[in-house]
Each structure stands twice: as structure tokens, then as C-alpha cells.
Amino acid sequence: VIAPTLADIGEAWRAGRVNVATEHLASAFLRQRLTMWLVTGPPTHPIRPIVLACAPNEWHEIGLLMLGVLLRRRRWPVAYLGQAVPLPDLAKFVRDIRPPIVALAAMTDETGRALLSLPEWLPEIHQNGRPVIAFGGRAFNLDDELRAQMPGVFLGSTLTEGVELVERLLRETTALTL
């Protein structure tokens, strides 16, 4: 229900049928509900949390927030960092908590390209493949070249594909602890 509603509101905004204030009100309402659902739910699996973060200067977080809620409902622990996370701060956080997966979102070409420098901040992803980097969002859905340049695993073009891929990766990387 949420994803199609957001798409409809976004299209209505682009077509001039809904103004920015109305779009922001709807987004804030949905963000509040999703945040509430993210922090509630069944007990989580006994593993380190999955880190979810938007690319630097990326303010469109609701898709990533929905991914977090769906993973949390499946009992996966989530550390949700949210909007516009600078890569140096992300790298320090990842080193501190050592997550099995870092999932990143970018909606525009500019924010997607900002993620291409991730190996500069987390060289260990090339050295030992950990943590697993997963990425998605409109930027990667629309640009095959950008998707090919990005280090890591593409989450797919839909939220369902992303949830299934992250869950499969988690089961593979945490098989000994479950």
C-alpha cells in the first residue's frame, strides 16, 4: 500500500496536482509510521545488525526505510542511519559495529555516483569481501553503467527483490550463528 501511494503522490507532484507542502505532509506521515514499525516487532536473530544508509546528499529515504521495516519484520536486526550519510562517517560506523551487510540507497545520478568512492573509505570490501555491500534505488534502476561501476551487489529494481536478496545474503553470511 505504501509504495504505490508514494508513487502516486510523487506523480501528482510532478504533474502539478499536489503541491510540495502536501507531498511533504504525506511523506512525513508515512516516515513516522515506518520508523515506529522499524523499532517494534518480534525479537531479532542473534547477529550483528544490517546497516542501512542513504548516499551522501540523498534525502529520499522512504524506500530504504521500507526495506528496513520488512527486514525487521523478518527478525533481522537493523541499524538504520537514514538520509545523507557522509562516507567517512559510514566507514567509521561500519568498522565499529562490523555488520554482515551494508545496504545503500541512491535515487539520483549525483548521489549514486557519490557512492562510487566507497572503496576509498572501506578498502576492506575489496580486500576480504566484508562487509557485503548491497545497493539500490532509482539511480541504479535507470543507469546500467552506474550499476556496473558500483562495488557490491545490486538489490534489484523492486523492494521485494531487495528484501529477498538481503535475506538470502544474510542466511549465507550468518549460517553459523543461526
C-alpha positions as CSV (number, residue, x, y, z in Angstrom):
1,V,0.0,0.0,0.0
2,I,2.8,2.5,0.9
3,A,4.9,2.2,-2.2
4,P,2.1,2.7,-4.7
5,T,0.7,5.6,-2.6
6,L,4.1,7.3,-2.6
7,A,4.5,6.8,-6.3
8,D,1.0,8.3,-6.9
9,I,1.8,11.3,-4.7
10,G,5.1,11.8,-6.4
11,E,3.5,11.7,-9.8
12,A,0.8,14.1,-8.7
13,W,3.5,16.5,-7.5
14,R,5.4,16.2,-10.9
15,A,2.1,16.9,-12.7
16,G,1.3,19.9,-10.5
17,R,-1.8,18.3,-8.9
18,V,-0.2,18.2,-5.5
19,N,2.0,20.9,-4.0
20,V,5.2,20.5,-2.1
21,A,3.6,21.0,1.3
22,T,1.1,18.2,0.7
23,E,3.7,15.9,-0.6
24,H,5.9,16.6,2.5
25,L,2.9,16.0,4.8
26,A,2.2,12.7,3.3
27,S,5.9,11.7,3.3
28,A,6.3,12.8,7.0
29,F,3.2,10.8,8.0
30,L,4.5,7.7,6.2
31,R,8.0,8.2,7.6
32,Q,6.7,8.3,11.2
33,R,4.7,5.1,10.7
34,L,7.6,3.3,9.1
35,T,10.0,4.5,11.9
36,M,7.6,3.2,14.5
37,W,7.4,-0.2,12.8
38,L,11.2,-0.3,12.4
39,V,11.7,-0.2,16.2
40,T,8.9,-2.6,17.1
41,G,8.4,-6.2,16.2
42,P,9.5,-9.7,17.1
43,P,12.8,-10.5,18.8
44,T,15.7,-10.4,16.3
45,H,18.1,-13.1,15.2
46,P,21.3,-13.0,17.3
47,I,23.5,-11.4,14.7
48,R,25.1,-8.0,14.2
49,P,22.7,-5.6,12.7
50,I,22.4,-4.8,8.9
51,V,23.4,-1.2,8.3
52,L,21.1,0.8,6.0
53,A,22.1,4.2,4.8
54,C,21.3,6.7,2.1
55,A,24.1,8.0,-0.1
56,P,25.7,11.3,0.7
57,N,23.3,14.2,0.0
58,E,20.5,11.7,-0.6
59,W,17.3,12.9,1.2
60,H,14.8,10.4,-0.3
61,E,14.9,7.7,2.4
62,I,11.4,6.1,2.4
63,G,12.3,3.2,0.1
64,L,15.3,2.3,2.3
65,L,13.1,2.8,5.4
66,M,10.6,0.3,3.9
67,L,13.4,-2.2,3.3
68,G,14.4,-1.8,6.9
69,V,10.9,-2.4,8.2
70,L,10.4,-5.5,6.0
71,L,13.7,-6.9,7.2
72,R,12.9,-6.1,10.8
73,R,9.6,-7.9,10.4
74,R,11.6,-11.0,9.3
75,R,13.5,-10.7,12.6
76,W,16.7,-9.3,11.1
77,P,18.3,-6.6,13.3
78,V,18.7,-3.2,11.5
79,A,20.9,-0.2,12.2
80,Y,19.1,2.5,10.2
81,L,21.3,5.5,9.6
82,G,18.9,7.3,7.3
83,Q,19.4,10.3,5.0
84,A,22.6,11.8,3.6
85,V,25.3,9.8,5.4
86,P,28.8,11.0,4.6
87,L,31.1,8.2,3.5
88,P,33.8,8.8,6.2
89,D,31.2,8.6,8.9
90,L,29.6,5.5,7.4
91,A,33.1,3.8,7.2
92,K,33.8,4.5,10.9
93,F,30.4,3.2,11.9
94,V,30.8,0.1,9.8
95,R,34.2,-0.6,11.4
96,D,32.8,-0.1,14.8
97,I,29.9,-2.5,14.6
98,R,31.1,-4.9,11.9
99,P,27.8,-5.6,10.2
100,P,27.3,-8.6,7.8
101,I,25.8,-6.3,5.2
102,V,25.7,-2.6,4.4
103,A,22.7,-1.6,2.2
104,L,22.9,1.7,0.4
105,A,20.3,3.7,-1.4
106,A,20.7,6.4,-4.1
107,M,17.8,8.0,-6.0
108,T,19.7,10.4,-8.3
109,D,22.7,10.1,-10.6
110,E,24.6,12.5,-8.4
111,T,24.1,10.6,-5.2
112,G,24.6,7.3,-7.0
113,R,28.0,8.5,-8.3
114,A,29.0,9.7,-4.8
115,L,28.8,6.0,-3.7
116,L,31.4,5.0,-6.3
117,S,34.1,6.3,-3.9
118,L,33.1,3.9,-1.2
119,P,36.2,1.7,-1.6
120,E,38.4,4.7,-0.7
121,W,36.7,4.7,2.7
122,L,36.2,1.0,3.1
123,P,39.1,-0.7,1.3
124,E,38.3,-3.9,3.1
125,I,35.3,-4.6,0.9
126,H,37.8,-5.3,-1.9
127,Q,40.4,-6.9,0.3
128,N,38.2,-9.5,2.0
129,G,34.7,-9.0,0.7
130,R,33.4,-7.9,4.1
131,P,31.0,-6.5,4.8
132,V,28.9,-7.3,1.9
133,I,27.8,-4.1,0.1
134,A,24.3,-4.1,-1.3
135,F,22.9,-1.1,-3.2
136,G,19.7,0.0,-4.9
137,G,17.4,2.9,-5.7
138,R,16.2,4.8,-8.7
139,A,19.7,5.9,-9.7
140,F,20.8,2.3,-10.3
141,N,17.5,1.2,-11.7
142,L,17.8,3.7,-14.5
143,D,21.5,3.6,-15.3
144,D,23.1,0.3,-16.2
145,E,26.6,1.8,-16.5
146,L,26.4,3.3,-13.0
147,R,25.1,-0.1,-11.6
148,A,28.0,-1.9,-13.3
149,Q,30.6,0.5,-11.8
150,M,29.2,0.3,-8.2
151,P,31.1,-2.2,-6.0
152,G,28.8,-4.7,-4.4
153,V,25.5,-6.5,-5.1
154,F,22.6,-4.8,-6.8
155,L,19.4,-5.1,-4.7
156,G,17.1,-5.3,-7.7
157,S,14.6,-3.0,-9.1
158,T,11.8,-3.7,-6.6
159,L,11.5,-3.6,-2.9
160,T,10.5,-7.3,-2.9
161,E,13.7,-8.2,-4.8
162,G,15.8,-6.3,-2.3
163,V,14.3,-7.9,0.7
164,E,14.7,-11.4,-0.8
165,L,18.3,-10.7,-1.8
166,V,19.3,-9.3,1.6
167,E,17.7,-12.2,3.4
168,R,19.5,-14.7,1.1
169,L,22.8,-12.9,1.7
170,L,22.2,-12.8,5.5
171,R,21.4,-16.5,5.6
172,E,24.6,-17.2,3.7
173,T,26.8,-14.9,5.7
174,T,25.4,-15.8,9.1
175,A,24.7,-19.5,8.7
176,L,26.9,-20.5,11.6
177,T,25.2,-18.2,14.1
178,L,21.6,-19.1,13.4
